[in-house]
Amino acid sequence: MASTQSRSKKRGKAGVASEGGSLGFDDAALVDFYRSMVQIRMFEDAAQRGFRTGKIGGYLHLYSGQEAIAIGFLHEYQAGDRIITAYRDHAHAILLGASPREVMAELYGKGTGLVKGKGGSMHLFDVENGLMGGYGIVGGHIPLGVGMAYAQRYQQTEGIVQLYLGDGAIHNGAFHEAANLAGLWGRDGMNPCLFILENNNYGMGTSVERATAMTDLSAKFDSYGIAHEDVDGMDLLAVLACAKRVVAQVRETGRPYAIEAITYRLSPHGAADFLERYRTKDEINEWRQRDPIGLLEERLLEAGAANDDQLAEVRQEARAVVDDAVKFAEESPEPALAELYTDVYAGAPVD
């Protein structure tokens, strides 16, 4: 078992109604969070099937096991904020308002996709809803996010940036250069960037312990004067509470802040990562006991916030949404040849 799990605080299952109430969520809202989690998980499962049957090209990275993080923090999104992330970006796009149909069609490379079939899994983009991209280059998006945060204050807006990155990216030089600038600009309230470090224990197939001598990853932000804390990324209510507080703080102060969300991907690194020789089945099974969907479901049931029939109906509805998205993607047309130049050149293409 990777040692980062020991830093994850195990919470009791009872009391979800009172905990949710203290955060301003009634039973219906908590069930809606469960609905979002289940829909994202089923979407990812369907995407994996599409990849393995040859219907999805390029590459594919799933968010299974990490759903509580995006759901918790994006709940605090406000119009004008900017969201930027790496290549596990399907959940972020859907939670921000893209339809499962458009996202699945994008994975299938169809003209009805979110970016007209030209981005694929790793490069979703939805400016209207604040998503400034998923990025395939590890760490490459971090300077962009920090720059966007500076622009928010330079342009005198109230917006912030939520910058999602993985534990592997924190060892990239781009991270250290960008974090230094974030801390520097933040001294004057000019960098409202919330770093959300999703520590899922592995950078591809390399564990955190084999990648860095300093395994307390959030402590690396100390070098740049950026305050930080950890959160149990498998516990939705813990993430919601953390997000509510720190997003408001970053928005008010204009100073960067960092969260290390301790989590675990329940799927392989990528859809072609069949063997997973770098981790054991016992380790995966142990972490499955803390599946964020299962934790929330048990707590909803024990607190009486929902019953088995209600949750079964939620799962059935989610499956119907995902099945519809797959059908839409399969039946959608390929991009028109003219799209080859759309959004690439400023003017008309040269013959």
N, C-alpha and C positions, 0 to 999 in steps of 0.2 A: 504494500500500500504506500503510495506516495505520501511524503510527510506533510504536504500542504493540507491534506484532509484533517489533520489534527488541529489545524488552526481554524477550521470551520466549526462554528458553534452549533451543536446539536440542540434543537429546540423541541419542546413538548408539542404534542399534536393537539391537545385541547386548547380552548380559549381563542379560536380563530375569530369568532364573532366579536368578542370583546376587543381583541387586538385590532381587527379591522375597523371596529367602531371608533377606537381611539385615533385612527388615521382618517376618519371621515367616510368610511366605506360601509354600506349596509350589506345584508346577505346577498342581495341581487347583484351588487357590484362585485362581490367576491366570486360569485358564480360566473360573472362575465370575464373576470381574469382567468378563471379555469377554462372557459370557452376559448379564449385567445391562445392559451397554452396548448390545449388539445389540438386546435386547428393548425397551429404552427408545426407541432410534432407530426401530425398526419400529412401535412404538406411536404415536410422533409422526407418522410417515409415514401411518399409517392414520387418525389423527385429522385430518390435513390433507385427506385424500381425503373423509372424512366431512363436513368443513366445506364443501368446494368442491362437493359434491353436494347440499348443502342439508339434510343429516341432523343436523348440529350447529349449534345456534343461538348467539346471543350473539356472543362473539368468541373467538379462539384464538391463543395464543402458544406456540411450540414451543421445545424445549430442545436441538434438534439441534446438535451441535458442542460443547456444554457438559457433556456427560454425566460426564466424568471428575471434575468438581468435586463434584457431589452425591454420586457414588459414593464418592469418596475421603473426604470429611468425614463423611458419614452412616455410614460404616463404624465410626466412633468413637462413634456414638450409644450411650448407656446409658439404661436405663429411668429415667424421672424427668427427663430432659433435655427441653427444649422447642425445637422447630424452627419458625421463622416465615420466610416468604419472600414474594416479590412474585407476579406473575401467571404466571411460567413454573414451574408447580408440579406438573405431572403426575409427573415423575421422582421428586420428593421423596416424594409420597404412596405411590408403588409401592415405592420402596426402603425406606420405613418400615414396610411391611407391608400396605397396602391392595392388594386384588387388581386386576389389570388389568381384570377384568370390572366391578368397582364403579366404577373410575375412568372407563372408557369409557362406562358407562351414565350416569354423571353428566354427561359431555360431551354425551350425547344427550338430557339432560333427563328421564331416566326415573326412575320410583319406586324402582328397585333401585340407584340411584346412591349414591355415597359419602355425599352429604348429601341423599339422596332427591330428586334432580333440581332442587334449589332453589339450588345454588351455581354450577354450570357450571364451565367451564374455569378461571376466574380465582379461584374461591373454594372450593377444596377444603379440607376440614377433617377431622381424624381425631384427636380428643383421646386416644383409647385408645393410639394409637401415637406420641403426642408431637407431631403436626403441628397447630400452632395457627393454621393458615390460610395460604392464598395470598391476596393482596390486590390489588385492581385499581387502587387509588389510588396513584400513584407516590410513594414515600416515606412513605405514610401508616402503614405497618406498623412503621417504624423505632422510634418512641417506644414502641410496644407491646412490641417485643422487649426494649428496654432496661429497661422496667418489669418485664417478666417475669424478667429476670436479677436485678434488685434483690429481687424477691419470693423468688427461690430462696434467697438468703442470709438474707433477713429471716426466712424460715420454717425456716432452719437445715437446708437440704437440701444434698446434694452435686451437685445438678443444675446444668447450664449451659444457656445459650441459644445456638443457632447461628442467626444472623440474616443471611439472604441478601439482598443488594440489588444493583441494577444501577448502572452508571456514570452513568446519567441521574439516578438518585435522589440522588446525593451532592451535587447542586447545590440540592437542596430544603431549605428552611428547617427542616423537620422533622428532617432528618438532623443539622444543626448543633446544634440545641437538644438532641436526644437524645444525640449524641456528647459534648456538654459535660457532661451529667449522668452519662453512663457513666464519663467520666474522673474526675469529681468523686467519685462514689460508689466508684469503683474504688480510689481512694487508700487506702480503709479495707477493701479486700477485699470490697466489697459489690456488685460488678457483674460476675459471670462471664459476660460477653457476648462471643461470638466473632463479630465482623463479617466476613462473607465477601463481599467486593466482587467481583462477577463483571463484569470489564471486557471486554465483547464489542465494544468500539470505537464503538458507536453507541447513543445515546439516541433510539429510534425512527429517524428518518432524519438525525439530526444527529451528526456525528463528534465525538469527544472534543476534537479540535483546534479545532473551531468552537464548542465549548461552554464551554471554560475556558482561561485563559492558563496555568494550572498543570496540565499534563497528567500529572504524576506523582501520580495520584489518592491513592495510599496516604499520601503526605506530608501530605495534608490532616488526617490524624488527629493529627499533631504538635501542632496547635493546642489539642488537648484532652487532651494528656498520655497518649495511647494508643499503645503500641508497635505496630509494624507491620512487615510484610515482603511481598515479592512471591513468587508461585509461578507456574510454567508450567502454566496450567490445561488445556492440551491433553495433558499427560503424566501419565497416571494414577499411575505410580509416584512421580513428584515430588509429586503431591497427597497420596498416601497417607502418604509420609514426613513431609510438612509437617503433615498433620492429626494424625498420631499424637503428634507432639511438642507442638503448640500447644494441642490439646484438653486434654492432660494438664496443661499449664501453667495454662490458664484455670481448670480444675477445682480445681487445688491452691491457686492464689493468690486466686481470686475477683476478679481484675483483668481488665478488658476487653483484647482484643487484636484486631488487624485484619489480614486477609489480602487483598491484591489479586491475584486470580487472572486472569492475562492469557489471554483466550480469544477465541472468535469464533463468532457464530451462523451456521451454514451454511444456515439457512432464512431466509426474509424476516422482518421484524419481527413481523408478524402474518399470519394466513392470507389476509387480503384484500390484502396488500401485494404485488401482482403485478409492478409495474414496477421497483421498487428503483432509482430514478434517482439515488439518493445514493451508490451504490457501483458499481464497474465489475465486469464479468464476470472480468476478469483478476485483480482483487483477490480475488474469491471463489474462483477456481480455485487461486490461490497458497495461500490458507489451507486449501483442501481437501487439500493435500499434507500438512498437519499434522492431519488429522482424527484425533481421539483413538482412534477405533476402528481405523482403519488403522494408526496407530503401534503400538498394542498388538498387533494381529494380526501385523505384520511381526516384531516383537520376539519374540513367542511362537514363530513359525516358525523364526527364525534361531537361537534358543537351544535348539530341540528340545523346548520345553515342550508343544507340540502340533503336530499335522500337519494338512495340508489337509483330510483326511477328517473329523477330529475337529471342526475349526472349521465345516465345512459342516454337520455334524450339529447343532452348537450353533445355527447360523442357522436350520436347518429347525425345530428345537424352538421357537425364539423366535417364528418365523412362525406356528406352530400355536397358540401361546398368544395371540398378538395376533388371529389370525383368530377364535379362540373368543371373545375379548372383544368383538369387533365383532358377531358373531352374537348373543351374549347381549344386547348393548345394543339391537340392532335388534328383537329379539323380546320385550324387556321391556315391561311396561305403563307407561302414563303415571302420574304421581303421582295418588293419590286426592285429591279436592277437599278432604277434611278436612285434608290436609297443609298447606293454605294457612296454617293457624294454628299448626301444630306448631312448637315451638321459637321461636315469635315472642312470644307472650304468656305471662306467668307463670301465669295462671289460665285458666279457660274463656273463650272469646270472648263478647263482649257482643252480644246480638241487636240 
